[in-house]
Protein backbone atom coordinates (compact mmCIF):
# COMPACT_ATOMS: atom_id res chain seq x y z
CA UNK A 1 0.00 0.00 0.00
CA UNK A 2 1.20 3.54 -0.77
CA UNK A 3 -0.12 6.58 1.11
CA UNK A 4 0.48 10.31 0.68
CA UNK A 5 0.71 12.36 3.89
CA UNK A 6 1.78 15.89 4.75
CA UNK A 7 4.85 16.68 6.83
CA UNK A 8 2.45 17.91 9.54
CA UNK A 9 0.63 14.57 9.58
CA UNK A 10 3.97 12.79 9.87
CA UNK A 11 4.92 14.94 12.84
CA UNK A 12 1.55 14.56 14.58
CA UNK A 13 1.15 10.82 14.02
CA UNK A 14 4.76 9.63 13.97
CA UNK A 15 4.30 6.57 16.20
CA UNK A 16 1.24 5.35 14.33
CA UNK A 17 2.93 5.88 10.95
CA UNK A 18 6.01 3.94 12.07
CA UNK A 19 3.71 1.05 12.99
CA UNK A 20 2.16 1.12 9.51
CA UNK A 21 5.60 1.22 7.89
CA UNK A 22 6.61 -1.87 9.85
CA UNK A 23 3.56 -3.61 8.38
CA UNK A 24 4.62 -2.70 4.83
CA UNK A 25 2.94 0.63 4.05
CA UNK A 26 4.93 3.06 1.89
CA UNK A 27 4.52 6.81 2.40
CA UNK A 28 5.17 9.84 0.25
CA UNK A 29 5.55 12.88 2.47
CA UNK A 30 4.56 16.22 0.99
CA UNK A 31 5.79 19.63 2.08
CA UNK A 32 3.89 22.71 0.95
CA UNK A 33 1.73 20.59 -1.34
CA UNK A 34 4.70 19.07 -3.21
CA UNK A 35 6.15 15.58 -2.77
CA UNK A 36 9.31 15.89 -0.67
CA UNK A 37 10.44 12.35 0.13
CA UNK A 38 9.35 8.75 0.51
CA UNK A 39 9.45 6.47 3.51
CA UNK A 40 9.75 2.78 2.67
CA UNK A 41 9.76 -0.28 4.90
CA UNK A 42 12.97 -2.27 5.15
CA UNK A 43 12.56 -5.64 3.51
CA UNK A 44 14.20 -8.26 5.65
CA UNK A 45 14.94 -11.60 4.09
CA UNK A 46 15.90 -14.71 5.92
CA UNK A 47 19.30 -15.93 4.90
CA UNK A 48 19.81 -19.55 4.05
CA UNK A 49 19.56 -22.12 1.33
CA UNK A 50 16.09 -21.07 0.14
CA UNK A 51 17.32 -17.63 -0.95
CA UNK A 52 20.45 -18.75 -2.80
CA UNK A 53 18.78 -18.69 -6.23
CA UNK A 54 18.16 -14.95 -5.90
CA UNK A 55 21.59 -14.14 -4.41
CA UNK A 56 23.85 -12.78 -7.18
CA UNK A 57 27.05 -13.34 -5.21
CA UNK A 58 26.30 -17.03 -4.74
CA UNK A 59 26.39 -17.55 -8.52
CA UNK A 60 29.92 -16.16 -9.01
CA UNK A 61 32.50 -18.65 -10.11
CA UNK A 62 35.68 -19.14 -8.08
CA UNK A 63 37.50 -15.84 -7.66
CA UNK A 64 40.57 -17.11 -5.79
CA UNK A 65 41.92 -19.99 -3.76
CA UNK A 66 41.71 -20.27 0.00
CA UNK A 67 44.95 -19.38 1.77
CA UNK A 68 44.11 -21.96 4.46
CA UNK A 69 43.29 -24.76 2.04
CA UNK A 70 39.65 -24.68 3.14
CA UNK A 71 36.89 -25.74 0.74
CA UNK A 72 34.09 -23.56 -0.62
CA UNK A 73 31.43 -25.47 1.32
CA UNK A 74 32.92 -24.19 4.58
CA UNK A 75 33.08 -20.64 3.25
CA UNK A 76 29.44 -20.87 2.20
CA UNK A 77 28.44 -21.95 5.70
CA UNK A 78 29.93 -18.73 7.08
CA UNK A 79 28.33 -16.54 4.43
CA UNK A 80 24.87 -18.08 4.13
CA UNK A 81 23.97 -19.54 7.51
FIDO-101030 format. One record per residue: residue number from 1; residue in three letters; x, y, z of N, C-alpha, C in turn. Coordinates in Angstrom, 3 decimals, padded with zeros to 6 digits. Layout:
<atoms>
{NUM,Ala,{X,Y,Z},{X,Y,Z},{X,Y,Z}}
...
</atoms>
This chain:
<atoms>
{1,Unk,{000.844,-001.174,000.000},{000.000,000.000,000.000},{000.891,001.240,000.000}}
{2,Unk,{000.457,002.282,-000.695},{001.204,003.540,-000.774},{000.257,004.675,-000.362}}
{3,Unk,{000.710,005.510,000.572},{-000.120,006.579,001.113},{000.622,007.899,001.038}}
{4,Unk,{-000.096,008.970,000.696},{000.481,010.314,000.679},{000.038,011.033,001.946}}
{5,Unk,{001.011,011.604,002.681},{000.714,012.363,003.895},{001.504,013.662,003.865}}
{6,Unk,{001.063,014.619,004.645},{001.782,015.887,004.751},{002.856,015.776,005.831}}
{7,Unk,{003.804,016.685,005.798},{004.845,016.682,006.834},{004.223,016.911,008.215}}
{8,Unk,{003.147,017.693,008.277},{002.448,017.914,009.543},{001.813,016.643,010.068}}
{9,Unk,{001.214,015.845,009.170},{000.630,014.571,009.579},{001.711,013.615,010.087}}
{10,Unk,{002.861,013.633,009.426},{003.969,012.789,009.869},{004.389,013.171,011.284}}
{11,Unk,{004.508,014.461,011.518},{004.923,014.945,012.841},{003.889,014.595,013.911}}
{12,Unk,{002.622,014.779,013.598},{001.552,014.562,014.577},{001.290,013.087,014.877}}
{13,Unk,{001.514,012.235,013.890},{001.147,010.819,014.018},{002.350,009.898,013.833}}
{14,Unk,{003.519,010.348,014.251},{004.756,009.632,013.965},{004.722,008.178,014.431}}
{15,Unk,{004.330,007.937,015.660},{004.300,006.570,016.201},{003.378,005.657,015.421}}
{16,Unk,{002.204,006.140,015.089},{001.235,005.352,014.330},{001.765,005.058,012.926}}
{17,Unk,{002.392,006.050,012.298},{002.931,005.876,010.954},{004.071,004.865,010.948}}
{18,Unk,{004.929,004.919,011.964},{006.007,003.938,012.072},{005.425,002.523,012.147}}
{19,Unk,{004.372,002.355,012.901},{003.707,001.049,012.990},{003.200,000.575,011.639}}
{20,Unk,{002.644,001.490,010.852},{002.159,001.124,009.512},{003.314,000.785,008.582}}
{21,Unk,{004.420,001.506,008.709},{005.596,001.221,007.886},{006.114,-000.181,008.190}}
{22,Unk,{006.150,-000.536,009.463},{006.610,-001.872,009.851},{005.732,-002.967,009.262}}
{23,Unk,{004.475,-002.642,008.981},{003.557,-003.606,008.381},{003.613,-003.594,006.859}}
{24,Unk,{004.437,-002.692,006.281},{004.617,-002.699,004.829},{004.090,-001.501,004.072}}
{25,Unk,{003.471,-000.540,004.745},{002.935,000.628,004.053},{004.063,001.568,003.632}}
{26,Unk,{003.975,002.068,002.403},{004.927,003.056,001.888},{004.265,004.431,001.954}}
{27,Unk,{005.051,005.453,002.291},{004.522,006.806,002.400},{005.306,007.771,001.516}}
{28,Unk,{004.569,008.669,000.872},{005.172,009.838,000.250},{004.798,011.011,001.132}}
{29,Unk,{005.798,011.738,001.594},{005.554,012.882,002.473},{005.641,014.152,001.642}}
{30,Unk,{004.584,014.956,001.738},{004.565,016.219,000.991},{004.874,017.387,001.924}}
{31,Unk,{005.481,018.400,001.345},{005.792,019.628,002.078},{005.366,020.781,001.198}}
{32,Unk,{004.466,021.602,001.714},{003.891,022.712,000.951},{003.277,022.234,-000.362}}
{33,Unk,{002.492,021.171,-000.244},{001.726,020.588,-001.342},{002.572,020.001,-002.472}}
{34,Unk,{003.844,019.727,-002.225},{004.698,019.069,-003.215},{005.358,017.853,-002.575}}
{35,Unk,{005.467,016.752,-003.319},{006.147,015.582,-002.768},{007.576,015.937,-002.378}}
{36,Unk,{007.975,015.562,-001.162},{009.311,015.895,-000.675},{010.202,014.660,-000.552}}
{37,Unk,{009.652,013.571,-000.007},{010.440,012.349,000.129},{009.514,011.170,000.362}}
{38,Unk,{010.092,009.967,000.263},{009.349,008.745,000.508},{009.927,008.018,001.720}}
{39,Unk,{009.048,007.340,002.410},{009.448,006.470,003.511},{009.026,005.061,003.113}}
{40,Unk,{010.010,004.152,003.097},{009.749,002.784,002.672},{010.127,001.812,003.778}}
{41,Unk,{009.383,000.721,003.911},{009.759,-000.276,004.902},{011.022,-001.004,004.471}}
{42,Unk,{011.794,-001.453,005.439},{012.971,-002.274,005.152},{012.491,-003.693,004.920}}
{43,Unk,{012.930,-004.266,003.830},{012.555,-005.640,003.515},{013.634,-006.544,004.079}}
{44,Unk,{013.242,-007.343,005.021},{014.198,-008.260,005.650},{013.964,-009.654,005.089}}
{45,Unk,{015.032,-010.248,004.613},{014.941,-011.601,004.088},{015.727,-012.535,004.982}}
{46,Unk,{015.181,-013.695,005.170},{015.903,-014.712,005.918},{017.024,-015.232,005.030}}
{47,Unk,{018.178,-015.378,005.637},{019.303,-015.933,004.897},{019.252,-017.443,005.004}}
{48,Unk,{019.765,-018.098,004.018},{019.813,-019.550,004.051},{019.673,-020.117,002.657}}
{49,Unk,{019.557,-021.406,002.597},{019.558,-022.123,001.334},{018.405,-021.709,000.429}}
{50,Unk,{017.255,-021.403,000.965},{016.093,-021.071,000.142},{016.275,-019.806,-000.677}}
{51,Unk,{017.141,-018.892,-000.241},{017.322,-017.628,-000.949},{018.548,-017.617,-001.854}}
{52,Unk,{019.225,-018.733,-002.013},{020.451,-018.747,-002.804},{020.194,-018.486,-004.282}}
{53,Unk,{019.070,-018.898,-004.805},{018.776,-018.693,-006.228},{018.701,-017.207,-006.572}}
{54,Unk,{018.288,-016.385,-005.633},{018.162,-014.952,-005.899},{019.387,-014.156,-005.453}}
{55,Unk,{020.399,-014.821,-004.896},{021.593,-014.136,-004.409},{022.640,-014.066,-005.526}}
{56,Unk,{022.923,-012.872,-006.056},{023.848,-012.778,-007.183},{025.277,-013.182,-006.828}}
{57,Unk,{025.692,-012.990,-005.600},{027.054,-013.344,-005.208},{027.243,-014.856,-005.192}}
{58,Unk,{026.206,-015.579,-004.817},{026.305,-017.034,-004.742},{026.634,-017.654,-006.091}}
{59,Unk,{026.214,-017.003,-007.180},{026.386,-017.554,-008.522},{027.723,-017.195,-009.162}}
{60,Unk,{028.573,-016.441,-008.488},{029.916,-016.158,-009.011},{030.712,-017.458,-009.086}}
{61,Unk,{031.568,-017.531,-010.055},{032.502,-018.650,-010.110},{033.616,-018.408,-009.101}}
{62,Unk,{034.568,-019.327,-009.016},{035.681,-019.139,-008.085},{036.474,-017.879,-008.435}}
{63,Unk,{036.749,-017.073,-007.447},{037.497,-015.838,-007.659},{038.945,-015.968,-007.205}}
{64,Unk,{039.217,-016.914,-006.301},{040.574,-017.107,-005.791},{040.624,-018.454,-005.076}}
{65,Unk,{041.770,-018.763,-004.544},{041.925,-019.989,-003.756},{042.069,-019.616,-002.282}}
{66,Unk,{041.624,-020.489,-001.434},{041.713,-020.268,000.001},{043.166,-020.341,000.462}}
{67,Unk,{043.572,-019.373,001.248},{044.945,-019.381,001.771},{045.131,-020.443,002.854}}
{68,Unk,{044.021,-020.935,003.411},{044.112,-021.963,004.461},{043.865,-023.362,003.920}}
{69,Unk,{043.586,-023.454,002.625},{043.291,-024.762,002.038},{041.872,-025.214,002.298}}
{70,Unk,{041.041,-024.344,002.830},{039.654,-024.677,003.138},{038.862,-024.850,001.847}}
{71,Unk,{037.729,-025.504,001.917},{036.890,-025.743,000.742},{035.726,-024.760,000.724}}
{72,Unk,{035.149,-024.564,-000.455},{034.092,-023.563,-000.623},{032.862,-023.860,000.225}}
{73,Unk,{032.594,-025.118,000.493},{031.429,-025.468,001.315},{031.540,-024.822,002.693}}
{74,Unk,{032.731,-024.796,003.258},{032.920,-024.186,004.582},{032.792,-022.669,004.517}}
{75,Unk,{033.254,-022.083,003.428},{033.083,-020.638,003.253},{031.597,-020.289,003.127}}
{76,Unk,{030.867,-021.114,002.368},{029.443,-020.867,002.196},{028.673,-020.953,003.514}}
{77,Unk,{029.096,-021.839,004.392},{028.435,-021.946,005.697},{028.566,-020.634,006.470}}
{78,Unk,{029.718,-020.010,006.381},{029.931,-018.730,007.076},{029.087,-017.638,006.446}}
{79,Unk,{029.031,-017.615,005.132},{028.329,-016.537,004.431},{026.808,-016.679,004.446}}
{80,Unk,{026.297,-017.889,004.380},{024.866,-018.081,004.131},{024.105,-018.736,005.271}}
{81,Unk,{024.739,-018.947,006.412},{023.968,-019.544,007.509},{024.157,-018.788,008.775}}
</atoms>
